[in-house]
């Protein structure tokens, strides 16, 4: 659907006024009240909506049989097949984790264990539930099956506590809880093992599973204990048959490839009282899984641990406070729920890495850094720099022990690289924003330089491919001759653009560390993106209609002749192409040449010139959005919403933001336009509504009005509180254009700020109005860029007009290089 900015302005007040205003709260309100973990639990959001603590390894939720159950639970009408303790959130591809699920029965018919359904495919027929029975909040999840059992759950870092209430229980019935050796994607390999103690009811075991979005395997272990009712008996099941006479099982995968069902069960003398199940998990051993459970949940005190989990979330969310007066409650919920999702993944698996133990933190579930570097990790750098410090140390430790920085990492395995070596961007972003203590930055610099200089044999999953050609012809060629390393020979345009930006980030890191020779070297290679720009390339629709724009990136062969890819291929208007990691894939990854045309984050000035000047840049950016070419449900779209700042039109960034957020992101189960990608979507919402959006890998935040009258962000590093306050704020969002600004009481005309705003506790006051103004439009007020800003007037853009034509204002590039 094509939507103009004029129609956006007409639509916004009606849509937002329809929400119920939030009650004004004291400054000490609990942000947990505004978190809805079920946002994205259907419509392909793929979120994990269950019980967890921030970055916790244990994540408990009900698992449904949905084809979109990557996060375990969905609200799309599919039944529950079990309740498991390990999950990821917001991923695409095949589901991950979901290992060793539990499943309850009020009774087996005639108290015969063989009358209960044990295999996942058959027991899920009894797993239906009503959506109204679902309750999800930070640290707590509960649901009631139509068959009777009500199941509540909470977690600590490495363990979960379940509370099973057997509604409908009758005297004489023996409730049963089973635990099996499956996972969400049915990937178990040979030799799954499980043991149940018939006296205590303890079930323990482990198995080998296939990691999602990687070539790896992993070996998790579990330890489950019960409390609340006397043990009647226990046993094992294999396929659809069970026995109380056998208490150990070792099971193969099976002949036809589908894992043979197998596991153990415990029956209880009665269901008069709730039965508690404590499940510890570990990647090291059964013994460590038992230790984790016993040390973290010693007394089966459900209410205690639910409160502790809730408090852990409150502690993480409280540094950001917004004025809720007059604002629709849905908007506040959208904001805090987005922040919440940034801290579900990655997961802190420190002391749970069997591959190495060097005393450094270990984080897992980076799905994937190609997604996370854009806004999620920059957001955490503001809100939780201590966690980001540990993540950086973990990435550097992975480089030391695995040989390379990962671009994706999950379940102890190297994930598939989607484009460049984007951990380079993450390290540079963190260093520039002050994350230095306890990090060996010399090793960090060595790691990113290795990405740029050394080609791995298998660059599917780390590093970069095609480096000989990169150094010889200065781009990644189509049908590259690469005999040193191997990967999917596709994505040559997106890889070239991403490698260039990766090198720019390396240059920033090197320069900030005083390594000037490295800085200059990588600044030069960061310009290689221009080698794929074909100035006379047009873009036509399939019916032959010309889009009216000329000049696009195009693939190029090793002999420096041009290839061709339709600039609209892989765009939101193209429903025919498959644009992922297939060996038949195109030269752009998950996005079109139209969108990648804007991916030069470090040199928007020269890009604007290539596009014909600022007015043409704005016209092209408008076309990208108005014609539905971009898809806000995918991460490459994020920065394009705010790139008007670089053309001197920050008001248009504000207008785009105020269209996309209420239109495509709302606090409902279907409220995400695409999968959350580990919290990337959540951080896009949070940054947009906070009014400061990063250009990741640089110390730059682009300013737009917050969605609240005021926002306060307390720095965990300095304890100082930064404030953004809107003057003339209105909750119908008619006044979304900045007329003027002050920073700490002094006039401020730049349309961007740096990270010191947060650490020094500055105050930004924005005076708003209903029309575009001259604020932030002068060349001196534009964000830093490596190149020359050309085509701007020395004054400003006219209100609601186009930028003056046929004028130039050359800013020495050295002035902008000095920013880096």
Legacy VTK file of the C-alpha trace (Angstrom):
# vtk DataFile Version 3.0
C-alpha trace
ASCII
DATASET POLYDATA
POINTS 820 float
0.000 0.000 0.000
1.328 3.420 -0.951
0.917 6.070 1.742
1.917 9.709 1.373
3.068 11.876 4.242
-0.060 13.981 3.821
-2.241 10.921 4.391
-0.071 10.002 7.378
-0.711 13.379 8.959
-4.438 12.956 8.447
-4.504 9.425 9.801
-2.347 9.739 12.925
-4.590 11.836 15.219
-7.600 9.596 14.612
-5.712 6.362 15.186
-3.935 7.490 18.322
-6.835 9.309 19.917
-8.782 6.047 19.804
-6.594 4.605 22.563
-7.446 5.090 26.219
-5.173 7.634 27.945
-2.878 6.221 30.580
-3.416 7.279 34.149
-0.801 9.732 35.350
1.588 7.887 37.578
4.097 8.898 40.186
7.688 8.997 39.001
8.272 5.758 40.927
5.860 3.731 38.816
6.715 0.138 38.038
7.611 -0.228 34.334
6.653 -3.913 34.541
3.046 -2.696 34.532
3.597 -1.608 30.938
5.259 -4.771 29.638
3.266 -7.215 27.542
5.426 -10.245 26.630
2.695 -11.494 24.270
3.375 -8.763 21.701
4.526 -10.692 18.652
3.136 -14.045 19.821
1.366 -14.470 16.499
1.611 -13.165 12.927
5.230 -14.288 12.617
6.652 -12.213 15.478
8.242 -15.418 16.798
8.872 -13.879 20.216
9.557 -15.812 23.380
6.646 -14.698 25.616
7.362 -16.856 28.644
9.099 -16.551 31.997
12.717 -15.405 32.078
15.087 -13.065 33.826
17.233 -10.624 31.801
19.675 -12.571 29.590
18.721 -15.753 31.456
19.572 -19.221 30.190
16.351 -20.711 31.559
13.292 -19.550 29.617
10.100 -21.421 30.439
6.970 -21.401 28.312
4.328 -23.614 26.751
5.329 -24.930 23.322
2.698 -25.075 20.593
2.707 -27.084 17.378
2.537 -23.938 15.239
4.711 -23.555 12.169
5.731 -20.245 13.714
6.823 -21.558 17.120
10.440 -20.378 16.963
9.917 -18.772 20.383
7.948 -21.749 21.707
4.485 -20.328 22.302
1.990 -18.881 19.819
-1.561 -17.574 20.011
-2.632 -18.801 16.592
-4.977 -21.638 17.525
-2.396 -24.421 17.636
-2.331 -26.747 20.661
0.399 -27.208 23.241
2.784 -30.155 22.956
4.776 -29.517 26.134
6.374 -27.069 28.571
10.100 -26.593 28.148
12.838 -24.530 29.752
15.199 -23.287 27.016
14.205 -20.979 24.149
15.376 -18.209 21.874
13.298 -15.223 20.840
12.244 -13.631 17.588
14.300 -15.801 15.264
13.497 -16.880 11.753
14.390 -20.208 10.209
13.927 -23.456 12.066
12.923 -23.338 15.745
15.725 -23.587 18.264
15.944 -25.242 21.684
12.662 -26.207 23.393
14.434 -29.233 24.842
13.058 -31.830 27.270
9.431 -30.678 27.547
7.103 -31.651 30.378
3.441 -32.512 29.830
0.746 -33.116 32.496
-2.294 -35.351 32.700
-4.941 -35.203 35.433
-5.053 -38.964 35.052
-4.589 -41.757 32.552
-7.842 -43.601 31.819
-8.349 -46.430 34.323
-5.046 -45.325 35.913
-3.276 -47.321 33.196
-0.158 -45.487 32.055
-0.572 -46.896 28.554
-3.816 -44.960 28.277
-1.945 -41.650 28.332
-0.582 -40.342 25.008
3.197 -39.987 25.234
4.528 -39.039 21.752
4.435 -35.322 21.046
2.284 -35.666 17.948
-0.452 -37.534 19.781
-0.383 -35.846 23.174
-0.750 -32.414 21.560
-4.294 -33.431 20.634
-5.061 -32.905 24.297
-3.131 -29.648 24.464
-5.855 -27.214 23.419
-6.424 -24.077 25.477
-8.390 -20.861 25.461
-6.415 -17.714 24.736
-8.157 -16.002 27.649
-6.450 -18.397 30.053
-2.985 -17.098 29.142
-1.262 -14.698 31.529
2.184 -13.372 30.643
4.194 -10.797 32.533
7.885 -10.322 33.267
9.183 -13.416 35.044
5.869 -15.286 35.005
3.739 -17.238 32.525
0.601 -19.278 33.131
-1.952 -21.127 31.027
-4.794 -23.603 31.538
-5.328 -26.592 29.276
-8.876 -27.460 28.317
-8.148 -30.946 29.651
-7.812 -29.520 33.174
-4.212 -28.813 34.201
-3.303 -25.211 34.949
0.416 -24.589 34.560
2.343 -21.623 35.972
6.065 -21.056 35.596
8.869 -18.768 36.671
12.645 -18.922 36.352
16.023 -18.177 37.840
19.147 -17.973 35.672
19.623 -21.693 35.002
16.423 -23.264 36.327
12.656 -23.083 36.052
9.922 -23.775 38.564
6.549 -25.058 37.320
3.352 -25.198 39.321
0.832 -27.792 38.079
-2.726 -27.542 39.396
-4.843 -30.524 38.375
-8.294 -29.046 37.848
-10.959 -31.719 37.599
-9.013 -34.207 39.680
-11.127 -36.877 41.364
-10.202 -39.087 44.297
-8.390 -42.193 43.173
-6.956 -40.589 40.044
-3.185 -40.509 39.772
-1.921 -37.407 37.954
1.020 -37.959 35.622
3.780 -35.644 34.416
6.024 -36.844 31.613
9.302 -35.460 30.309
10.665 -36.431 26.935
13.840 -36.214 24.879
12.523 -33.998 22.094
13.053 -30.367 21.114
11.037 -27.832 19.120
12.441 -28.813 15.740
12.603 -32.590 16.401
16.347 -32.549 15.776
17.493 -35.058 18.424
20.289 -37.309 17.259
21.265 -40.772 18.519
21.780 -41.783 22.128
19.406 -39.619 24.075
19.429 -40.845 27.673
16.992 -40.446 30.537
16.702 -41.855 34.063
13.930 -41.624 36.630
14.249 -42.501 40.315
11.033 -44.322 41.355
11.424 -43.235 44.985
12.245 -39.534 44.670
10.809 -38.934 41.207
13.969 -37.207 39.970
14.226 -37.324 36.182
17.557 -36.519 34.561
19.309 -36.986 31.266
20.617 -35.393 28.108
20.785 -35.706 24.358
22.428 -34.334 21.222
20.507 -31.857 19.087
21.130 -29.860 15.919
21.657 -26.116 16.313
19.337 -23.912 14.295
20.751 -21.645 11.548
24.133 -23.333 11.740
25.979 -26.534 10.978
26.584 -27.398 14.610
25.280 -29.717 17.308
24.997 -29.260 21.050
24.486 -31.440 24.127
22.162 -30.041 26.806
21.388 -31.760 30.100
18.523 -31.479 32.552
17.574 -32.406 36.107
13.936 -32.384 37.271
12.608 -32.765 40.814
9.034 -32.695 42.116
7.359 -31.467 45.280
3.816 -31.183 46.565
2.477 -34.724 46.394
3.708 -38.207 47.225
5.252 -40.199 44.393
3.058 -43.149 43.370
5.338 -44.696 40.768
7.554 -43.785 37.855
8.851 -45.273 34.636
9.904 -44.711 31.063
8.140 -44.678 27.714
9.378 -45.586 24.251
7.228 -44.546 21.332
3.615 -45.014 22.520
4.212 -47.634 25.209
5.133 -47.098 28.859
6.181 -49.137 31.882
6.662 -48.567 35.592
9.054 -51.523 35.674
11.835 -49.808 33.711
13.564 -46.628 34.884
16.353 -45.971 32.383
16.261 -45.415 28.646
18.863 -44.918 25.949
17.240 -44.245 22.602
18.341 -43.874 18.992
17.179 -41.319 16.505
15.228 -43.919 14.478
15.457 -45.287 10.974
13.283 -42.810 9.058
14.887 -39.659 10.436
12.151 -38.536 12.829
13.286 -38.881 16.445
11.697 -41.875 18.084
9.587 -40.657 21.020
11.047 -41.532 24.376
11.248 -40.227 27.906
10.173 -40.783 31.489
7.196 -40.035 33.703
6.207 -39.725 37.332
2.752 -40.409 38.787
1.448 -38.940 42.029
-0.833 -40.391 44.661
-3.280 -37.505 44.322
-3.902 -34.172 42.609
-5.456 -32.539 45.635
-2.640 -29.968 45.891
-0.441 -28.352 43.274
2.629 -30.295 42.186
5.822 -28.315 41.655
8.428 -29.332 39.091
11.901 -27.819 39.334
13.979 -28.156 36.168
17.665 -27.274 36.083
19.518 -27.095 32.775
23.178 -27.148 31.841
25.437 -27.496 28.837
28.095 -29.197 30.945
26.568 -32.222 32.666
23.575 -33.675 34.487
25.396 -33.030 37.753
25.729 -29.330 36.946
22.071 -29.160 35.905
21.105 -30.613 39.311
23.444 -28.200 41.095
21.971 -25.249 39.218
18.459 -26.247 40.260
19.297 -27.004 43.887
21.337 -23.860 44.444
18.987 -21.441 42.683
15.623 -22.931 43.753
16.297 -24.739 47.039
12.784 -24.653 48.528
10.284 -24.798 45.625
8.988 -21.365 46.700
7.123 -20.295 43.579
5.958 -16.891 44.791
9.443 -15.967 46.004
11.114 -16.692 42.689
8.350 -15.049 40.676
8.857 -11.875 42.734
12.633 -12.066 42.312
12.274 -12.424 38.551
9.886 -9.488 38.447
12.287 -7.407 40.536
15.160 -8.261 38.199
13.183 -6.870 35.272
12.102 -3.789 37.203
15.741 -3.060 38.058
16.726 -3.222 34.383
13.819 -1.107 33.110
13.704 1.619 35.772
16.599 3.738 34.429
14.243 4.881 31.652
11.179 6.792 32.822
8.587 8.571 30.710
5.820 11.020 31.520
2.655 9.051 30.889
0.121 11.835 31.470
-2.362 12.069 28.629
-0.548 9.508 26.507
-2.518 6.467 25.310
-1.569 3.551 27.527
-0.975 1.460 24.424
1.895 3.763 23.503
3.554 3.356 26.896
3.086 -0.426 26.702
4.576 -0.479 23.220
7.619 1.445 24.474
8.436 -0.605 27.550
7.642 -3.908 25.879
10.138 -3.030 23.165
12.781 -2.311 25.794
11.935 -5.569 27.578
12.527 -7.624 24.439
16.051 -6.227 24.025
17.123 -8.147 27.142
15.627 -11.582 26.444
18.420 -12.469 24.002
21.446 -12.690 23.862
21.727 -15.119 26.778
24.406 -15.224 29.439
25.779 -18.773 29.420
28.878 -17.993 31.481
30.259 -21.199 33.068
28.039 -23.240 30.742
30.390 -23.419 27.772
31.920 -26.905 27.411
34.126 -25.800 24.492
36.419 -23.550 26.488
36.679 -21.928 29.895
39.092 -19.019 29.931
37.509 -17.115 32.804
35.745 -14.712 30.449
31.968 -14.270 30.155
30.241 -16.330 27.482
27.078 -15.134 25.747
25.072 -17.242 23.342
22.023 -16.681 21.130
23.319 -13.872 18.948
20.541 -14.119 16.337
22.203 -12.503 14.416
24.678 -9.651 14.726
23.647 -8.572 11.196
20.330 -7.710 12.882
21.508 -6.727 16.357
24.190 -4.178 15.484
21.653 -1.744 14.014
19.741 -0.782 17.150
19.549 -3.514 19.813
23.138 -3.492 21.020
23.386 0.317 20.724
20.259 0.543 22.882
21.760 -1.752 25.519
24.915 0.369 25.472
22.740 3.157 26.886
20.575 1.117 29.228
22.848 -1.726 30.332
26.503 -1.050 29.454
27.676 -3.626 32.002
25.928 -6.368 30.036
27.319 -5.028 26.760
30.803 -5.064 28.289
30.379 -8.751 29.059
29.056 -9.384 25.549
32.101 -7.652 24.052
34.401 -9.715 26.237
32.510 -12.824 25.152
32.892 -11.950 21.469
36.621 -11.383 21.911
36.904 -14.646 23.861
35.120 -16.429 21.016
37.659 -14.935 18.604
40.519 -16.202 20.771
39.159 -19.715 21.191
37.248 -20.256 17.946
39.506 -18.205 15.713
37.030 -15.579 14.567
34.444 -13.118 15.750
30.995 -14.570 15.073
28.346 -12.953 12.922
25.784 -15.333 14.400
26.184 -17.733 17.294
23.627 -20.050 18.819
23.657 -23.203 20.938
27.462 -23.198 21.113
27.695 -23.235 17.307
28.872 -20.889 14.583
25.817 -19.477 12.851
25.600 -18.558 9.197
27.045 -15.196 8.203
24.418 -13.086 6.473
26.661 -10.392 5.053
29.728 -8.688 6.419
31.657 -9.225 9.631
29.257 -7.141 11.661
30.774 -7.807 15.061
33.301 -5.225 13.823
30.518 -2.623 13.994
29.554 -3.744 17.488
33.083 -3.434 18.877
33.573 0.002 17.342
30.216 1.247 18.609
30.970 0.073 22.134
34.463 1.576 22.265
33.368 4.945 20.929
30.652 5.098 23.581
32.988 4.493 26.476
32.940 0.732 27.046
36.608 0.217 27.840
37.050 -1.131 31.360
37.885 -4.837 31.713
38.036 -5.280 27.925
41.275 -6.252 26.188
40.896 -3.828 23.311
44.210 -4.752 21.758
42.755 -8.227 21.199
39.537 -6.598 20.022
41.401 -4.621 17.372
43.324 -7.728 16.331
40.018 -9.575 15.956
38.395 -7.035 13.643
41.584 -6.679 11.593
41.646 -10.438 11.091
38.105 -10.201 9.718
39.348 -7.674 7.169
42.610 -9.371 6.232
42.392 -13.167 6.582
39.912 -15.303 4.687
38.691 -18.391 6.552
38.460 -21.698 4.724
34.740 -21.859 5.447
33.378 -18.327 5.377
29.796 -19.508 5.620
29.945 -18.894 9.351
32.641 -16.364 10.196
34.967 -13.829 8.631
34.681 -12.625 5.040
34.981 -14.345 1.684
36.495 -13.021 -1.510
39.290 -11.041 0.107
41.731 -11.536 -2.789
39.259 -9.897 -5.135
38.405 -7.267 -2.540
42.052 -6.259 -2.429
42.606 -6.565 -6.205
39.491 -5.060 -7.826
38.082 -3.433 -4.678
34.646 -5.058 -4.645
33.182 -8.550 -4.375
32.647 -9.851 -7.919
29.869 -11.991 -9.323
31.177 -15.523 -9.967
34.272 -14.695 -7.991
37.360 -16.885 -8.382
37.923 -17.775 -4.753
40.067 -20.839 -4.122
41.134 -19.989 -0.577
37.796 -20.100 1.186
34.307 -21.320 0.508
30.805 -20.042 1.041
27.686 -19.225 -0.915
28.839 -17.115 -3.894
25.923 -14.705 -3.753
25.111 -11.310 -2.166
28.016 -9.594 -3.923
26.379 -6.149 -3.709
25.282 -6.337 -0.103
28.578 -7.903 0.958
30.560 -5.161 -0.792
28.529 -2.458 0.932
28.735 -4.176 4.304
32.479 -4.873 4.025
33.000 -1.173 3.278
31.087 -0.173 6.363
32.816 -2.833 8.459
36.143 -1.327 7.401
34.944 2.151 8.342
34.091 0.864 11.811
37.532 -0.716 12.091
39.013 2.654 11.134
37.040 4.372 13.876
38.144 1.847 16.478
41.774 2.059 15.345
41.731 5.840 15.310
40.195 6.062 18.767
42.956 3.747 20.008
45.648 5.902 18.445
46.475 3.461 15.638
46.530 6.082 12.895
48.102 3.920 10.179
45.311 1.371 10.564
42.772 4.179 10.638
43.914 5.591 7.306
44.150 2.154 5.700
40.595 1.195 6.537
39.178 4.623 5.787
40.452 4.098 2.248
38.886 0.652 1.854
35.651 1.958 3.351
35.202 3.828 0.074
35.040 0.674 -2.056
31.239 0.824 -2.040
31.409 3.361 -4.882
32.891 0.765 -7.234
29.507 -0.910 -7.714
27.566 2.305 -8.354
26.343 2.435 -11.956
25.355 6.030 -12.629
23.201 5.346 -15.716
21.303 2.354 -14.276
17.529 2.790 -14.407
14.853 0.984 -12.430
11.738 -0.276 -14.203
8.695 -2.122 -12.965
7.904 -5.476 -14.572
5.336 -3.800 -16.830
8.039 -1.511 -18.180
7.050 1.592 -16.253
10.082 3.661 -15.305
10.376 4.607 -11.641
11.976 7.836 -12.790
15.244 7.327 -10.953
18.696 6.676 -12.354
21.872 5.518 -10.609
21.890 2.248 -8.649
24.374 -0.310 -7.365
24.845 -3.219 -9.738
26.817 -6.477 -9.676
30.146 -6.526 -11.465
32.254 -9.418 -12.728
35.892 -10.066 -11.927
36.882 -8.616 -15.335
35.140 -5.383 -14.255
32.251 -5.674 -16.706
28.755 -5.063 -15.382
26.204 -7.692 -14.540
22.555 -6.927 -13.855
20.037 -7.309 -11.063
16.627 -5.664 -11.163
16.816 -2.936 -8.483
13.330 -3.960 -7.306
14.218 -7.637 -6.901
13.863 -8.747 -3.255
11.916 -5.592 -2.424
8.571 -5.532 -0.650
6.972 -5.313 -4.104
8.565 -8.606 -5.177
6.743 -11.672 -3.877
8.453 -14.111 -6.235
12.111 -14.027 -5.246
13.831 -15.968 -2.484
16.563 -13.740 -1.115
18.294 -15.509 1.735
21.363 -17.781 1.743
20.360 -20.121 -1.066
23.137 -20.897 -3.531
20.771 -19.614 -6.209
20.186 -16.400 -4.292
20.587 -12.880 -5.635
23.308 -10.300 -5.113
21.543 -8.665 -2.158
20.535 -10.289 1.115
16.954 -9.996 2.361
16.517 -6.647 0.662
16.591 -4.904 -2.683
19.159 -2.779 -4.475
16.684 0.057 -3.977
17.051 -0.259 -0.221
20.744 -1.123 -0.190
21.254 2.039 -2.255
21.013 3.927 1.037
23.365 1.652 3.016
26.413 3.877 3.164
26.058 4.893 6.810
29.467 6.548 6.997
29.323 8.658 3.843
25.838 9.969 3.308
27.276 13.214 1.919
28.869 11.577 -1.117
25.858 9.320 -1.562
23.594 12.379 -1.658
25.808 13.822 -4.377
25.638 10.598 -6.406
21.860 10.714 -6.162
21.787 14.227 -7.590
21.818 16.392 -4.499
19.731 16.701 -1.346
16.400 17.357 -3.066
16.800 14.259 -5.248
17.984 12.247 -2.247
14.792 13.171 -0.394
12.664 12.421 -3.453
14.263 8.990 -3.794
13.906 8.260 -0.070
10.237 9.302 -0.263
9.740 6.946 -3.200
11.311 4.063 -1.276
8.786 4.535 1.512
5.698 5.811 -0.307
5.730 3.079 -2.931
6.098 0.312 -0.360
9.499 -0.794 -1.675
10.912 -1.026 1.827
9.561 -3.375 4.490
9.717 -2.073 8.024
9.606 -5.651 9.314
13.219 -6.178 8.256
16.252 -4.495 9.766
17.742 -2.804 6.648
14.702 -0.514 6.696
15.458 0.913 10.129
17.977 3.630 9.288
16.128 4.685 6.121
13.336 6.059 8.324
15.756 8.635 9.737
18.140 9.319 6.856
16.298 12.524 5.959
18.480 14.108 8.651
21.473 13.895 6.326
19.644 15.841 3.621
18.688 18.593 6.034
15.080 17.458 6.493
14.838 16.070 10.052
11.130 16.849 10.107
10.545 14.178 7.476
12.285 11.621 9.687
9.864 12.538 12.468
6.917 12.153 10.121
8.095 8.723 8.930
8.637 7.549 12.496
5.193 8.729 13.517
3.713 6.794 10.635
5.541 3.486 11.030
5.260 3.030 14.791
1.472 3.237 15.233
0.774 1.639 11.847
3.005 -1.423 12.083
3.978 -1.798 15.756
1.217 -2.107 18.330
0.829 -3.884 21.675
-1.134 -6.908 20.480
-0.098 -10.507 19.769
-0.092 -9.670 16.055
1.615 -6.337 16.680
4.970 -6.882 14.948
5.419 -6.581 11.171
8.068 -9.324 11.117
9.967 -11.588 13.468
11.518 -9.706 16.364
15.039 -10.924 15.535
16.167 -11.318 19.123
14.865 -7.892 20.116
15.929 -5.864 17.085
12.326 -4.829 16.413
11.862 -4.006 20.072
14.863 -1.697 20.056
13.646 0.024 16.884
10.394 0.820 18.663
12.153 1.945 21.847
14.650 4.224 20.100
11.991 5.705 17.809
9.657 6.498 20.687
12.511 7.854 22.812
13.363 10.299 20.021
17.030 9.427 19.502
17.978 6.949 16.777
21.568 5.707 16.358
23.675 5.463 13.269
25.251 2.266 14.629
29.013 2.045 14.700
29.264 5.816 15.094
28.833 8.157 18.031
25.729 9.701 16.479
22.090 9.813 17.574
19.600 11.484 15.228
17.070 13.696 17.048
13.305 13.445 16.599
10.591 14.318 19.136
9.884 11.621 21.740
6.385 10.168 21.876
6.036 11.425 25.457
6.154 14.839 27.069
9.418 13.867 28.707
11.895 11.000 28.835
14.551 10.474 31.507
17.461 8.079 31.110
19.758 7.490 34.060
23.248 6.400 33.077
24.275 3.220 34.910
27.886 4.364 34.445
27.761 7.857 35.942
24.428 7.868 37.743
23.531 11.100 35.967
20.124 11.510 34.356
19.702 12.736 30.790
16.374 14.376 29.990
14.452 15.060 26.811
11.486 17.370 27.203
8.914 18.387 24.620
7.377 21.872 24.792
3.941 22.107 23.136
3.630 18.336 23.307
0.209 16.958 22.475
-0.878 13.366 22.790
-2.697 13.433 19.430
0.717 13.847 17.797
-0.101 16.829 15.620
2.946 18.701 16.914
5.690 16.345 15.755
8.079 18.870 14.168
10.913 20.521 16.083
10.800 24.323 15.860
13.804 24.984 18.091
15.909 23.256 20.726
18.147 23.940 23.680
20.820 21.722 25.194
21.476 22.495 28.853
19.699 25.806 28.371
21.667 26.966 25.321
20.271 27.112 21.772
21.040 23.886 19.915
20.597 23.610 16.163
22.355 20.334 15.316
19.962 17.565 14.375
22.069 14.989 16.210
23.862 14.481 19.540
26.568 12.141 20.799
26.768 9.639 23.640
27.964 12.204 26.174
24.333 13.319 26.328
23.634 10.189 28.370
26.786 9.898 30.437
26.907 13.587 31.370
23.204 13.826 32.106
22.362 16.676 29.735
18.913 18.123 29.117
17.510 18.496 25.595
14.397 20.678 25.327
12.494 20.530 22.050
9.866 23.103 21.155
7.350 21.466 18.833
4.900 22.663 16.228
2.548 21.314 13.536
4.725 22.266 10.534
8.258 21.710 9.342
10.663 24.432 10.449
14.216 25.509 9.695
15.629 23.709 12.746
18.455 21.283 11.987
18.505 22.030 8.253
21.772 23.984 7.818
24.872 22.186 6.624
26.636 22.966 9.884
23.863 21.105 11.716
23.995 17.875 9.698
25.450 14.644 11.111
29.124 13.913 10.338
30.025 12.287 7.043
33.307 11.374 5.384
32.548 13.218 2.159
31.619 16.700 1.030
28.088 17.934 1.581
27.285 19.399 -1.858
24.084 20.961 -3.167
22.955 22.634 0.046
22.331 26.315 0.495
24.375 28.097 3.131
21.159 28.981 4.896
18.395 26.493 5.364
15.576 24.720 3.611
12.289 26.545 3.210
9.401 25.539 5.426
7.405 22.754 3.777
9.411 23.324 0.622
12.150 21.627 -1.283
15.792 22.385 -0.822
17.063 25.216 -3.035
18.154 23.974 -6.450
21.408 24.744 -8.274
23.261 25.799 -5.156
26.384 24.419 -3.569
27.966 24.617 -0.166
31.171 22.695 0.066
32.189 21.631 3.524
35.803 20.459 3.756
35.750 16.713 4.217
38.565 17.038 6.739
36.125 18.729 9.072
33.974 15.632 9.073
36.841 13.181 9.113
37.913 14.865 12.316
34.716 13.565 13.897
36.122 10.060 13.507
LINES 1 821
820 0 1 2 3 4 5 6 7 8 9 10 11 12 13 14 15 16 17 18 19 20 21 22 23 24 25 26 27 28 29 30 31 32 33 34 35 36 37 38 39 40 41 42 43 44 45 46 47 48 49 50 51 52 53 54 55 56 57 58 59 60 61 62 63 64 65 66 67 68 69 70 71 72 73 74 75 76 77 78 79 80 81 82 83 84 85 86 87 88 89 90 91 92 93 94 95 96 97 98 99 100 101 102 103 104 105 106 107 108 109 110 111 112 113 114 115 116 117 118 119 120 121 122 123 124 125 126 127 128 129 130 131 132 133 134 135 136 137 138 139 140 141 142 143 144 145 146 147 148 149 150 151 152 153 154 155 156 157 158 159 160 161 162 163 164 165 166 167 168 169 170 171 172 173 174 175 176 177 178 179 180 181 182 183 184 185 186 187 188 189 190 191 192 193 194 195 196 197 198 199 200 201 202 203 204 205 206 207 208 209 210 211 212 213 214 215 216 217 218 219 220 221 222 223 224 225 226 227 228 229 230 231 232 233 234 235 236 237 238 239 240 241 242 243 244 245 246 247 248 249 250 251 252 253 254 255 256 257 258 259 260 261 262 263 264 265 266 267 268 269 270 271 272 273 274 275 276 277 278 279 280 281 282 283 284 285 286 287 288 289 290 291 292 293 294 295 296 297 298 299 300 301 302 303 304 305 306 307 308 309 310 311 312 313 314 315 316 317 318 319 320 321 322 323 324 325 326 327 328 329 330 331 332 333 334 335 336 337 338 339 340 341 342 343 344 345 346 347 348 349 350 351 352 353 354 355 356 357 358 359 360 361 362 363 364 365 366 367 368 369 370 371 372 373 374 375 376 377 378 379 380 381 382 383 384 385 386 387 388 389 390 391 392 393 394 395 396 397 398 399 400 401 402 403 404 405 406 407 408 409 410 411 412 413 414 415 416 417 418 419 420 421 422 423 424 425 426 427 428 429 430 431 432 433 434 435 436 437 438 439 440 441 442 443 444 445 446 447 448 449 450 451 452 453 454 455 456 457 458 459 460 461 462 463 464 465 466 467 468 469 470 471 472 473 474 475 476 477 478 479 480 481 482 483 484 485 486 487 488 489 490 491 492 493 494 495 496 497 498 499 500 501 502 503 504 505 506 507 508 509 510 511 512 513 514 515 516 517 518 519 520 521 522 523 524 525 526 527 528 529 530 531 532 533 534 535 536 537 538 539 540 541 542 543 544 545 546 547 548 549 550 551 552 553 554 555 556 557 558 559 560 561 562 563 564 565 566 567 568 569 570 571 572 573 574 575 576 577 578 579 580 581 582 583 584 585 586 587 588 589 590 591 592 593 594 595 596 597 598 599 600 601 602 603 604 605 606 607 608 609 610 611 612 613 614 615 616 617 618 619 620 621 622 623 624 625 626 627 628 629 630 631 632 633 634 635 636 637 638 639 640 641 642 643 644 645 646 647 648 649 650 651 652 653 654 655 656 657 658 659 660 661 662 663 664 665 666 667 668 669 670 671 672 673 674 675 676 677 678 679 680 681 682 683 684 685 686 687 688 689 690 691 692 693 694 695 696 697 698 699 700 701 702 703 704 705 706 707 708 709 710 711 712 713 714 715 716 717 718 719 720 721 722 723 724 725 726 727 728 729 730 731 732 733 734 735 736 737 738 739 740 741 742 743 744 745 746 747 748 749 750 751 752 753 754 755 756 757 758 759 760 761 762 763 764 765 766 767 768 769 770 771 772 773 774 775 776 777 778 779 780 781 782 783 784 785 786 787 788 789 790 791 792 793 794 795 796 797 798 799 800 801 802 803 804 805 806 807 808 809 810 811 812 813 814 815 816 817 818 819
